[in-house]
Amino acid sequence: MLISKTKKEPTEGEAVKLEHMMMEKISVSPERRKLLRIVGIFGKTEEQLKEESGLNDFFLSFIWISC
């Protein structure tokens, strides 16, 4: 029997669960909450995010990688 090694898309329920887990991680960190408020529902470019948050490249990459 062959088992496919390709990763399948998550089901709707799995996607919702993953989204909730990500939001929980964001809510724990004050810096992440600040970035979430800045990004809002319409999004921002990386440059706009740097400018409005006042965070440097290292800190921004650290926040996103650890999510």
N, C-alpha and C positions, 0 to 999 in steps of 0.2 A: 504494500500500500504506500503510495506517495503522499507526502504531506507538503503542502505549499508553504514556502518560506516567505511569501509576500505578506506584508502586513495589510489586513483588511481595514476598511473604514469602521470607526466605532458606530454602534447603534445610536439611536437618538437618546436613549436612556443613559448610555455610557458617556456620550458627549455632554449631557447635562451634568452628570456626576463630576466629570473632569473640570467643567466650568466652575462648579461650586467649590471644588478643591482649590482651584486657582484663586478664586475670590477670597477664600479663607486665608490663603497665604498673603494676599495683598492687604487684607484688613489687619494683619498682625503688625506690619511695619508702617510707622508713620511716614517714612519717605515714599513708600509705595502708594499709600493713600493720597499723599500730596500729588504724585504723578498721575494717579487715576483721576483726581479732580481736574488737573490741568488738561489731560487728554480729552475728558468728557466723552460724549457720544459721537462727536464728529471727527475725532482724531486730530493728530498734529504730526507735522514732520519732525524728524529727529532734531533738526536745527531749532525749530520752534520750541520743542521740549527742553532742549539745553538752555535756551535763552530765558524761558519763563520759569524754569525750576531753579536755575542758578547752580545746577549740579555739573560736575566735570565729566569728561568721557569715561574715566575709570569707574566712577561711582554709578553712572547710568548703566554701564555694561555689567557691573557687579549685581545691581538690582535685577536686571532682566535675566541674567544667567541663573541666578539663584531661585527664580520663579519656577 
